[in-house]
Amino acid sequence: MQSFLKEFKEFAFKGNAIDMAVGVVVGTAFNQIVSSFVNDIIMPPLGVLIGGVDFKNLQLVLVPIRKDALGKTIPEVAIHYGLFINAIVQFFIICLSVFIAIKFVNKMLSMRLPQKDQ
């Protein structure tokens, strides 16, 4: 048991594990920023350009709202493709951001490290 705890302590406090934890926290915060950017900045003007459409509300109703025999409301069944479009836009913005960040880091590393003659 002592060996297991020692190994776990070494793993948990290595630079890589801590870096990964920081990356997850920063990534979560970045996701919230990108979500807001897409939903609040990108999609409203795009909706205006295509005729005042709010992408969040785009859906294909398969079964409309209805009442059962007792008068209880049964919610509609719908495919919310507008939310899917928002998710796709978010995905591409995140991919672009990560690509730019990696290019920047690689450029900084190549400037810092001495070039090897080939």
MMTF fields as JSON, N, C-alpha, C and O atoms, coordinates in Angstrom:
{
  "mmtfVersion": "1.0.0",
  "mmtfProducer": "UNKNOWN",
  "numBonds": 471,
  "numAtoms": 472,
  "numGroups": 118,
  "numChains": 1,
  "numModels": 1,
  "chainsPerModel": [1],
  "groupsPerChain": [118],
  "chainIdList": ["A"],
  "bondAtomList": [4, 2, 8, 6, 12, 10, 16, 14, 20, 18, 24, 22, 28, 26, 32, 30, 36, 34, 40, 38, 44, 42, 48, 46, 52, 50, 56, 54, 60, 58, 64, 62, 68, 66, 72, 70, 76, 74, 80, 78, 84, 82, 88, 86, 92, 90, 96, 94, 100, 98, 104, 102, 108, 106, 112, 110, 116, 114, 120, 118, 124, 122, 128, 126, 132, 130, 136, 134, 140, 138, 144, 142, 148, 146, 152, 150, 156, 154, 160, 158, 164, 162, 168, 166, 172, 170, 176, 174, 180, 178, 184, 182, 188, 186, 192, 190, 196, 194, 200, 198, 204, 202, 208, 206, 212, 210, 216, 214, 220, 218, 224, 222, 228, 226, 232, 230, 236, 234, 240, 238, 244, 242, 248, 246, 252, 250, 256, 254, 260, 258, 264, 262, 268, 266, 272, 270, 276, 274, 280, 278, 284, 282, 288, 286, 292, 290, 296, 294, 300, 298, 304, 302, 308, 306, 312, 310, 316, 314, 320, 318, 324, 322, 328, 326, 332, 330, 336, 334, 340, 338, 344, 342, 348, 346, 352, 350, 356, 354, 360, 358, 364, 362, 368, 366, 372, 370, 376, 374, 380, 378, 384, 382, 388, 386, 392, 390, 396, 394, 400, 398, 404, 402, 408, 406, 412, 410, 416, 414, 420, 418, 424, 422, 428, 426, 432, 430, 436, 434, 440, 438, 444, 442, 448, 446, 452, 450, 456, 454, 460, 458, 464, 462, 468, 466],
  "bondOrderList": [1, 1, 1, 1, 1, 1, 1, 1, 1, 1, 1, 1, 1, 1, 1, 1, 1, 1, 1, 1, 1, 1, 1, 1, 1, 1, 1, 1, 1, 1, 1, 1, 1, 1, 1, 1, 1, 1, 1, 1, 1, 1, 1, 1, 1, 1, 1, 1, 1, 1, 1, 1, 1, 1, 1, 1, 1, 1, 1, 1, 1, 1, 1, 1, 1, 1, 1, 1, 1, 1, 1, 1, 1, 1, 1, 1, 1, 1, 1, 1, 1, 1, 1, 1, 1, 1, 1, 1, 1, 1, 1, 1, 1, 1, 1, 1, 1, 1, 1, 1, 1, 1, 1, 1, 1, 1, 1, 1, 1, 1, 1, 1, 1, 1, 1, 1, 1],
  "groupList": [{"groupName": "MET", "atomNameList": ["N", "CA", "C", "O"], "elementList": ["N", "C", "C", "O"], "formalChargeList": [0, 0, 0, 0], "bondAtomList": [1, 0, 2, 1, 3, 2], "bondOrderList": [1, 1, 2], "singleLetterCode": "M", "chemCompType": "L-PEPTIDE LINKING"}, {"groupName": "GLN", "atomNameList": ["N", "CA", "C", "O"], "elementList": ["N", "C", "C", "O"], "formalChargeList": [0, 0, 0, 0], "bondAtomList": [1, 0, 2, 1, 3, 2], "bondOrderList": [1, 1, 2], "singleLetterCode": "Q", "chemCompType": "L-PEPTIDE LINKING"}, {"groupName": "SER", "atomNameList": ["N", "CA", "C", "O"], "elementList": ["N", "C", "C", "O"], "formalChargeList": [0, 0, 0, 0], "bondAtomList": [1, 0, 2, 1, 3, 2], "bondOrderList": [1, 1, 2], "singleLetterCode": "S", "chemCompType": "L-PEPTIDE LINKING"}, {"groupName": "PHE", "atomNameList": ["N", "CA", "C", "O"], "elementList": ["N", "C", "C", "O"], "formalChargeList": [0, 0, 0, 0], "bondAtomList": [1, 0, 2, 1, 3, 2], "bondOrderList": [1, 1, 2], "singleLetterCode": "F", "chemCompType": "L-PEPTIDE LINKING"}, {"groupName": "LEU", "atomNameList": ["N", "CA", "C", "O"], "elementList": ["N", "C", "C", "O"], "formalChargeList": [0, 0, 0, 0], "bondAtomList": [1, 0, 2, 1, 3, 2], "bondOrderList": [1, 1, 2], "singleLetterCode": "L", "chemCompType": "L-PEPTIDE LINKING"}, {"groupName": "LYS", "atomNameList": ["N", "CA", "C", "O"], "elementList": ["N", "C", "C", "O"], "formalChargeList": [0, 0, 0, 0], "bondAtomList": [1, 0, 2, 1, 3, 2], "bondOrderList": [1, 1, 2], "singleLetterCode": "K", "chemCompType": "L-PEPTIDE LINKING"}, {"groupName": "GLU", "atomNameList": ["N", "CA", "C", "O"], "elementList": ["N", "C", "C", "O"], "formalChargeList": [0, 0, 0, 0], "bondAtomList": [1, 0, 2, 1, 3, 2], "bondOrderList": [1, 1, 2], "singleLetterCode": "E", "chemCompType": "L-PEPTIDE LINKING"}, {"groupName": "ALA", "atomNameList": ["N", "CA", "C", "O"], "elementList": ["N", "C", "C", "O"], "formalChargeList": [0, 0, 0, 0], "bondAtomList": [1, 0, 2, 1, 3, 2], "bondOrderList": [1, 1, 2], "singleLetterCode": "A", "chemCompType": "L-PEPTIDE LINKING"}, {"groupName": "GLY", "atomNameList": ["N", "CA", "C", "O"], "elementList": ["N", "C", "C", "O"], "formalChargeList": [0, 0, 0, 0], "bondAtomList": [1, 0, 2, 1, 3, 2], "bondOrderList": [1, 1, 2], "singleLetterCode": "G", "chemCompType": "PEPTIDE LINKING"}, {"groupName": "ASN", "atomNameList": ["N", "CA", "C", "O"], "elementList": ["N", "C", "C", "O"], "formalChargeList": [0, 0, 0, 0], "bondAtomList": [1, 0, 2, 1, 3, 2], "bondOrderList": [1, 1, 2], "singleLetterCode": "N", "chemCompType": "L-PEPTIDE LINKING"}, {"groupName": "ILE", "atomNameList": ["N", "CA", "C", "O"], "elementList": ["N", "C", "C", "O"], "formalChargeList": [0, 0, 0, 0], "bondAtomList": [1, 0, 2, 1, 3, 2], "bondOrderList": [1, 1, 2], "singleLetterCode": "I", "chemCompType": "L-PEPTIDE LINKING"}, {"groupName": "ASP", "atomNameList": ["N", "CA", "C", "O"], "elementList": ["N", "C", "C", "O"], "formalChargeList": [0, 0, 0, 0], "bondAtomList": [1, 0, 2, 1, 3, 2], "bondOrderList": [1, 1, 2], "singleLetterCode": "D", "chemCompType": "L-PEPTIDE LINKING"}, {"groupName": "VAL", "atomNameList": ["N", "CA", "C", "O"], "elementList": ["N", "C", "C", "O"], "formalChargeList": [0, 0, 0, 0], "bondAtomList": [1, 0, 2, 1, 3, 2], "bondOrderList": [1, 1, 2], "singleLetterCode": "V", "chemCompType": "L-PEPTIDE LINKING"}, {"groupName": "THR", "atomNameList": ["N", "CA", "C", "O"], "elementList": ["N", "C", "C", "O"], "formalChargeList": [0, 0, 0, 0], "bondAtomList": [1, 0, 2, 1, 3, 2], "bondOrderList": [1, 1, 2], "singleLetterCode": "T", "chemCompType": "L-PEPTIDE LINKING"}, {"groupName": "PRO", "atomNameList": ["N", "CA", "C", "O"], "elementList": ["N", "C", "C", "O"], "formalChargeList": [0, 0, 0, 0], "bondAtomList": [1, 0, 2, 1, 3, 2], "bondOrderList": [1, 1, 2], "singleLetterCode": "P", "chemCompType": "L-PEPTIDE LINKING"}, {"groupName": "ARG", "atomNameList": ["N", "CA", "C", "O"], "elementList": ["N", "C", "C", "O"], "formalChargeList": [0, 0, 0, 0], "bondAtomList": [1, 0, 2, 1, 3, 2], "bondOrderList": [1, 1, 2], "singleLetterCode": "R", "chemCompType": "L-PEPTIDE LINKING"}, {"groupName": "HIS", "atomNameList": ["N", "CA", "C", "O"], "elementList": ["N", "C", "C", "O"], "formalChargeList": [0, 0, 0, 0], "bondAtomList": [1, 0, 2, 1, 3, 2], "bondOrderList": [1, 1, 2], "singleLetterCode": "H", "chemCompType": "L-PEPTIDE LINKING"}, {"groupName": "TYR", "atomNameList": ["N", "CA", "C", "O"], "elementList": ["N", "C", "C", "O"], "formalChargeList": [0, 0, 0, 0], "bondAtomList": [1, 0, 2, 1, 3, 2], "bondOrderList": [1, 1, 2], "singleLetterCode": "Y", "chemCompType": "L-PEPTIDE LINKING"}, {"groupName": "CYS", "atomNameList": ["N", "CA", "C", "O"], "elementList": ["N", "C", "C", "O"], "formalChargeList": [0, 0, 0, 0], "bondAtomList": [1, 0, 2, 1, 3, 2], "bondOrderList": [1, 1, 2], "singleLetterCode": "C", "chemCompType": "L-PEPTIDE LINKING"}],
  "groupTypeList": [0, 1, 2, 3, 4, 5, 6, 3, 5, 6, 3, 7, 3, 5, 8, 9, 7, 10, 11, 0, 7, 12, 8, 12, 12, 12, 8, 13, 7, 3, 9, 1, 10, 12, 2, 2, 3, 12, 9, 11, 10, 10, 0, 14, 14, 4, 8, 12, 4, 10, 8, 8, 12, 11, 3, 5, 9, 4, 1, 4, 12, 4, 12, 14, 10, 15, 5, 11, 7, 4, 8, 5, 13, 10, 14, 6, 12, 7, 10, 16, 17, 8, 4, 3, 10, 9, 7, 10, 12, 1, 3, 3, 10, 10, 18, 4, 2, 12, 3, 10, 7, 10, 5, 3, 12, 9, 5, 0, 4, 2, 0, 15, 4, 14, 1, 5, 11, 1],
  "groupIdList": [1, 2, 3, 4, 5, 6, 7, 8, 9, 10, 11, 12, 13, 14, 15, 16, 17, 18, 19, 20, 21, 22, 23, 24, 25, 26, 27, 28, 29, 30, 31, 32, 33, 34, 35, 36, 37, 38, 39, 40, 41, 42, 43, 44, 45, 46, 47, 48, 49, 50, 51, 52, 53, 54, 55, 56, 57, 58, 59, 60, 61, 62, 63, 64, 65, 66, 67, 68, 69, 70, 71, 72, 73, 74, 75, 76, 77, 78, 79, 80, 81, 82, 83, 84, 85, 86, 87, 88, 89, 90, 91, 92, 93, 94, 95, 96, 97, 98, 99, 100, 101, 102, 103, 104, 105, 106, 107, 108, 109, 110, 111, 112, 113, 114, 115, 116, 117, 118],
  "secStructList": [7, 2, 2, 2, 2, 2, 2, 2, 2, 2, 2, 2, 6, 1, 2, 2, 2, 2, 2, 2, 2, 2, 2, 2, 2, 2, 2, 2, 2, 2, 2, 2, 2, 2, 2, 2, 0, 0, 0, 0, 0, 0, 2, 2, 2, 2, 2, 2, 2, 6, 6, 1, 7, 7, 4, 4, 4, 7, 7, 3, 3, 3, 3, 7, 7, 3, 3, 7, 6, 6, 1, 7, 3, 3, 7, 7, 3, 3, 3, 7, 2, 2, 2, 2, 2, 2, 2, 2, 2, 2, 2, 2, 2, 2, 2, 2, 2, 2, 2, 2, 2, 2, 2, 2, 2, 2, 2, 2, 2, 2, 2, 2, 1, 7, 7, 7, 7, 7],
  "xCoordList": [0.825, 0.0, 0.872, 0.539, 1.994, 2.9, 3.432, 3.535, 3.766, 4.303, 3.27, 3.597, 2.024, 0.944, 0.771, 0.666, 0.74, 0.584, 1.763, 1.594, 2.954, 4.139, 4.065, 4.355, 3.673, 3.535, 2.468, 2.651, 1.341, 0.266, 0.736, 0.456, 1.448, 1.954, 2.899, 2.826, 3.778, 4.698, 3.94, 4.278, 2.911, 2.103, 1.353, 1.385, 0.678, -0.19, 0.583, 0.069, 1.808, 2.55, 3.647, 4.477, 3.652, 4.554, 4.061, 2.881, 4.948, 4.572, 3.501, 2.602, 3.582, 2.623, 1.197, 0.276, 0.998, -0.349, -0.906, -2.077, -0.077, -0.526, -0.802, -1.796, 0.061, -0.172, -1.485, -2.24, -1.75, -2.991, -4.2, -5.195, -4.125, -5.235, -5.485, -6.631, -4.417, -4.556, -5.161, -6.016, -4.721, -5.267, -6.756, -7.492, -7.205, -8.637, -9.428, -10.479, -8.932, -9.63, -9.674, -10.725, -8.549, -8.5, -9.369, -10.063, -9.335, -10.164, -11.646, -12.409, -12.06, -13.464, -13.858, -14.918, -13.015, -13.3, -13.314, -14.16, -12.386, -12.319, -13.582, -14.085, -14.095, -15.326, -16.491, -17.311, -16.569, -17.637, -17.503, -18.503, -16.287, -16.063, -16.459, -17.129, -16.052, -16.397, -17.905, -18.479, -18.552, -20.01, -20.698, -21.603, -20.274, -20.862, -20.561, -21.434, -19.338, -18.963, -19.854, -20.354, -20.046, -20.88, -22.337, -22.96, -22.883, -24.311, -24.688, -25.776, -23.799, -24.151, -23.557, -24.065, -22.5, -21.837, -21.975, -22.369, -21.659, -21.645, -23.046, -23.41, -23.829, -25.098, -26.175, -26.905, -26.317, -27.36, -27.194, -28.168, -25.998, -25.882, -26.075, -26.654, -25.592, -25.794, -27.286, -27.75, -28.024, -29.475, -30.143, -31.07, -29.681, -30.234, -29.951, -30.814, -28.738, -28.374, -29.243, -29.469, -29.725, -30.557, -32.039, -32.816, -32.417, -33.84, -34.365, -35.534, -33.552, -34.02, -34.23, -35.037, -33.527, -33.688, -32.819, -31.641, -33.409, -32.645, -32.312, -33.202, -31.052, -30.645, -31.051, -31.332, -31.082, -31.453, -32.861, -33.168, -33.709, -35.105, -35.388, -36.521, -34.386, -34.611, -34.804, -33.967, -35.913, -36.202, -37.17, -37.903, -37.152, -38.089, -38.992, -38.559, -40.249, -41.191, -41.692, -42.312, -41.417, -41.87, -43.281, -44.132, -43.51, -44.834, -45.118, -44.372, -46.191, -46.473, -46.951, -47.269, -46.99, -47.532, -48.977, -49.725, -49.347, -50.713, -51.182, -50.399, -52.449, -53.045, -53.443, -53.921, -53.234, -53.679, -55.158, -55.803, -55.687, -57.113, -57.524, -58.69, -56.58, -56.881, -56.629, -56.803, -56.226, -55.967, -54.562, -54.254, -53.706, -52.318, -51.537, -51.667, -50.72, -49.937, -48.763, -48.004, -48.636, -47.506, -46.6, -47.041, -45.335, -44.448, -44.187, -44.323, -43.807, -43.497, -42.222, -41.379, -42.111, -40.89, -40.308, -40.955, -39.077, -38.496, -37.004, -36.331, -36.515, -35.079, -34.614, -35.019, -33.767, -33.296, -32.017, -30.924, -32.155, -30.973, -30.294, -29.121, -30.979, -30.347, -29.284, -28.221, -29.569, -28.577, -27.37, -26.235, -27.631, -26.546, -25.668, -24.443, -26.289, -25.52, -24.633, -23.466, -25.188, -24.387, -23.193, -22.083, -23.416, -22.333, -21.247, -20.06, -21.647, -20.666, -19.822, -18.603, -20.466, -19.729, -18.754, -17.601, -19.219, -18.334, -17.136, -16.003, -17.382, -16.314, -15.248, -14.054, -15.673, -14.698, -13.937, -12.753, -14.596, -13.894, -12.86, -11.744, -13.22, -12.264, -11.092, -9.937, -11.383, -10.304, -9.375, -8.154, -9.941, -9.132, -8.279, -7.1, -8.867, -8.127, -6.971, -5.864, -7.222, -6.165, -5.07, -3.885, -5.461, -4.489, -3.592, -2.371, -4.198, -3.424, -2.5, -1.346, -3.001, -2.175, -0.987, 0.13, -1.217, -0.123, 0.902, 2.106, 0.438, 1.372, 2.213, 3.418, 1.579, 2.287, 3.341, 4.486, 2.962, 3.903, 5.055, 6.213, 4.751, 5.81, 6.763, 7.973, 6.217, 7.074, 7.97, 9.154, 7.4, 8.195, 9.288, 10.418, 8.952, 9.949, 11.053, 12.224, 10.691, 11.712, 12.617, 13.784, 12.122, 12.957, 13.89, 15.008, 13.428, 14.197, 15.266, 16.368, 14.943, 15.889, 16.859, 16.457, 18.138, 19.097, 18.787, 18.432, 18.926, 18.671, 19.84, 21.0, 19.532, 20.569, 20.867, 19.957, 22.151, 22.53, 22.24, 22.535, 21.659, 21.317, 22.294, 22.166],
  "yCoordList": [-1.197, 0.0, 1.265, 2.259, 1.208, 2.356, 2.685, 3.851, 1.65, 1.838, 2.503, 3.393, 2.056, 2.627, 4.109, 4.925, 4.46, 5.862, 6.706, 7.846, 6.131, 6.857, 7.112, 8.214, 6.083, 6.241, 7.271, 8.095, 7.218, 8.175, 9.596, 10.511, 9.787, 11.114, 11.63, 12.796, 10.768, 11.172, 11.555, 12.533, 10.774, 11.073, 12.392, 13.245, 12.559, 13.716, 15.026, 16.066, 14.975, 16.217, 16.402, 17.302, 15.557, 15.777, 16.984, 17.328, 17.612, 18.766, 18.438, 19.247, 17.259, 16.909, 16.833, 17.327, 16.223, 16.093, 17.463, 17.749, 18.296, 19.638, 20.466, 21.191, 20.367, 21.071, 20.631, 21.45, 19.327, 18.813, 19.367, 19.742, 19.421, 19.949, 21.418, 21.84, 22.187, 23.6, 23.713, 24.565, 22.858, 22.865, 22.58, 23.201, 21.65, 21.329, 22.525, 22.859, 23.169, 24.333, 25.473, 26.08, 25.763, 26.833, 26.47, 27.328, 25.215, 24.767, 24.926, 25.31, 24.634, 24.805, 26.275, 26.614, 27.139, 28.575, 29.06, 29.872, 28.569, 28.953, 28.516, 29.244, 27.343, 26.852, 27.79, 28.056, 28.29, 29.23, 30.525, 31.089, 30.993, 32.216, 32.003, 32.85, 30.883, 30.597, 30.434, 30.913, 29.768, 29.61, 30.967, 31.2, 31.853, 33.19, 33.944, 34.626, 33.827, 34.501, 34.041, 34.858, 32.735, 32.199, 32.601, 33.133, 32.347, 32.577, 34.051, 34.427, 34.891, 36.29, 37.268, 38.381, 36.884, 37.794, 37.33, 38.118, 36.079, 35.582, 35.286, 35.751, 34.521, 34.021, 35.103, 35.032, 36.095, 37.109, 37.852, 37.947, 38.392, 39.043, 38.068, 38.425, 36.841, 35.841, 35.575, 35.412, 35.531, 35.363, 36.519, 36.311, 37.742, 38.92, 38.839, 39.152, 38.418, 38.318, 37.322, 37.488, 36.3, 35.317, 35.484, 34.535, 36.694, 36.993, 37.005, 36.684, 37.36, 37.492, 36.178, 36.107, 35.153, 33.839, 33.737, 34.094, 33.247, 32.933, 31.449, 30.606, 31.13, 29.744, 28.832, 27.652, 29.381, 28.557, 27.993, 26.93, 28.703, 28.287, 27.449, 27.013, 27.219, 26.413, 24.956, 24.367, 24.395, 23.007, 22.409, 23.117, 21.109, 20.361, 19.604, 18.66, 20.028, 19.406, 18.1, 18.089, 17.013, 15.698, 15.407, 14.901, 15.74, 15.569, 16.837, 17.157, 17.571, 18.824, 18.587, 17.465, 19.683, 19.627, 19.157, 19.564, 18.293, 17.774, 17.48, 17.51, 17.201, 16.849, 15.379, 14.871, 14.71, 13.321, 13.277, 14.321, 12.093, 11.921, 12.61, 12.968, 12.797, 13.454, 14.956, 15.641, 15.473, 16.903, 17.321, 18.512, 16.354, 16.656, 16.957, 16.252, 18.017, 18.423, 17.472, 17.178, 17.007, 16.168, 17.043, 17.566, 17.208, 18.112, 17.63, 16.45, 18.595, 18.257, 17.431, 17.438, 16.732, 16.0, 16.711, 16.807, 17.207, 18.006, 17.737, 17.357, 17.945, 17.912, 19.367, 20.162, 19.705, 21.086, 21.3, 21.356, 21.416, 21.533, 22.891, 23.012, 23.904, 25.206, 25.131, 25.74, 24.386, 24.19, 23.422, 23.671, 22.487, 21.728, 22.644, 22.516, 23.563, 24.53, 25.37, 25.605, 25.829, 26.588, 25.763, 26.285, 24.485, 23.619, 23.455, 23.421, 23.354, 23.229, 24.499, 24.423, 25.664, 26.932, 27.015, 27.41, 26.641, 26.646, 25.725, 26.089, 24.558, 23.592, 24.193, 24.083, 24.827, 25.385, 26.561, 26.738, 27.362, 28.469, 27.923, 28.438, 26.89, 26.284, 25.679, 25.865, 24.959, 24.369, 25.446, 25.298, 26.527, 27.617, 28.238, 28.521, 28.45, 29.038, 28.148, 28.634, 26.85, 25.918, 25.881, 25.865, 25.868, 25.865, 27.1, 26.993, 28.269, 29.514, 29.486, 29.904, 28.993, 28.929, 27.996, 28.318, 26.851, 25.899, 26.484, 26.333, 27.15, 27.786, 28.837, 28.937, 29.619, 30.653, 30.03, 30.483, 29.0, 28.343, 27.724, 27.854, 27.058, 26.457, 27.515, 27.297, 28.656, 29.734, 30.278, 30.534, 30.455, 30.946, 29.943, 30.333, 28.649, 27.622, 27.578, 27.414, 27.723, 27.683, 28.905, 28.819, 30.024, 31.221, 31.08, 31.594, 30.384, 30.244, 29.167, 29.328, 28.075, 26.971, 27.238, 27.726, 26.919, 27.121, 26.17, 25.01, 26.681, 25.879, 24.932, 25.323, 23.682, 22.706, 22.776, 22.865, 22.734, 22.707, 21.327, 20.303, 21.326, 20.046, 19.699, 18.653],
  "zCoordList": [0.0, 0.0, 0.0, -0.644, 0.735, 0.785, -0.598, -0.978, -1.342, -2.683, -3.595, -4.38, -3.475, -4.282, -3.974, -4.889, -2.694, -2.3, -2.771, -3.204, -2.68, -3.139, -4.645, -5.109, -5.405, -6.857, -7.198, -8.093, -6.47, -6.732, -6.444, -7.219, -5.333, -4.978, -6.064, -6.451, -6.551, -7.617, -8.882, -9.548, -9.207, -10.393, -10.225, -11.112, -9.09, -8.878, -8.844, -9.255, -8.359, -8.212, -9.248, -9.125, -10.261, -11.39, -12.16, -12.104, -12.862, -13.674, -14.699, -14.932, -15.321, -16.368, -15.843, -16.493, -14.678, -14.125, -13.756, -14.004, -13.172, -12.794, -14.043, -14.096, -15.044, -16.309, -16.941, -17.466, -16.885, -17.457, -16.7, -17.319, -15.378, -14.585, -14.916, -15.066, -15.027, -15.401, -16.796, -17.036, -17.713, -19.07, -19.1, -19.867, -18.274, -18.219, -17.702, -18.25, -16.654, -16.09, -17.103, -17.31, -17.729, -18.73, -19.932, -20.477, -20.344, -21.463, -21.183, -22.07, -19.96, -19.583, -19.647, -20.173, -19.118, -19.173, -20.621, -20.996, -21.429, -22.838, -23.57, -24.426, -23.244, -23.86, -23.562, -24.44, -22.34, -21.988, -22.781, -23.226, -22.957, -23.727, -25.18, -25.771, -25.759, -27.152, -27.306, -28.284, -26.358, -26.42, -26.436, -27.237, -25.558, -25.53, -26.817, -27.355, -27.313, -28.558, -29.708, -30.48, -29.816, -30.899, -30.711, -31.63, -29.519, -29.285, -29.234, -29.67, -28.705, -28.47, -29.48, -29.618, -30.187, -31.122, -32.573, -33.434, -32.854, -34.24, -34.769, -35.849, -34.022, -34.547, -34.734, -35.723, -33.847, -34.095, -35.422, -36.169, -35.76, -37.071, -38.228, -39.254, -38.063, -39.102, -39.297, -40.425, -38.209, -38.289, -39.008, -39.791, -38.749, -39.435, -40.928, -41.748, -41.28, -42.693, -43.456, -44.654, -42.777, -43.476, -43.15, -43.244, -42.768, -42.622, -41.203, -40.985, -40.24, -38.864, -38.135, -37.208, -38.533, -37.919, -36.666, -36.69, -35.57, -34.366, -34.441, -34.333, -34.621, -34.835, -33.679, -33.888, -32.45, -31.302, -31.446, -30.908, -32.17, -32.295, -33.539, -33.74, -34.369, -35.569, -35.166, -34.482, -35.601, -35.264, -36.264, -36.954, -36.323, -37.149, -36.181, -35.52, -36.107, -35.175, -35.779, -36.843, -35.091, -35.534, -35.021, -35.753, -33.748, -33.142, -32.346, -31.421, -32.688, -31.978, -30.54, -30.145, -29.773, -28.414, -28.513, -29.402, -27.58, -27.618, -26.203, -25.254, -26.08, -24.784, -24.823, -25.837, -23.689, -23.625, -23.231, -23.131, -23.011, -22.713, -21.417, -21.249, -20.505, -19.232, -19.276, -18.268, -20.424, -20.574, -20.19, -20.16, -19.897, -19.544, -20.821, -21.822, -20.774, -21.941, -22.152, -21.229, -23.374, -23.772, -24.634, -25.657, -24.23, -24.976, -26.397, -26.721, -27.228, -28.619, -28.717, -27.82, -29.812, -30.14, -31.358, -32.401, -31.211, -32.292, -32.421, -31.463, -33.625, -33.898, -33.889, -34.737, -32.928, -32.755, -33.564, -33.001, -34.861, -35.717, -35.592, -35.944, -35.11, -34.884, -33.801, -33.924, -32.741, -31.681, -32.213, -31.809, -33.122, -33.743, -34.599, -34.592, -35.332, -36.137, -35.225, -35.538, -34.084, -33.12, -32.639, -32.53, -32.352, -31.87, -32.931, -32.606, -34.189, -35.274, -35.38, -35.536, -35.295, -35.355, -34.183, -34.358, -32.978, -31.81, -32.03, -31.715, -32.558, -32.808, -33.724, -33.442, -34.818, -35.752, -35.147, -35.432, -34.319, -33.66, -32.68, -32.608, -31.926, -30.994, -31.761, -31.378, -32.839, -33.654, -34.192, -34.136, -34.712, -35.24, -34.138, -34.35, -32.966, -31.848, -31.415, -31.183, -31.306, -30.91, -31.973, -31.643, -33.243, -34.338, -34.269, -34.392, -34.07, -33.986, -32.771, -32.862, -31.63, -30.425, -30.629, -30.226, -31.248, -31.487, -32.453, -32.242, -33.512, -34.45, -33.728, -33.962, -32.851, -32.101, -31.186, -31.158, -30.442, -29.53, -30.313, -29.917, -31.413, -32.232, -32.774, -32.834, -33.167, -33.678, -32.568, -32.788, -31.37, -30.243, -29.876, -29.583, -29.891, -29.573, -30.619, -30.279, -31.88, -32.931, -32.866, -33.25, -32.397, -32.254, -31.054, -31.067, -30.018, -28.795, -28.895, -28.37, -29.565, -29.688, -30.831, -31.887, -30.625, -31.722, -32.874, -32.665, -34.079, -35.274, -35.5, -35.363, -35.849, -36.162, -37.646, -38.47, -37.982, -39.4, -39.968, -39.35, -41.152, -41.773, -42.848, -43.484]
}
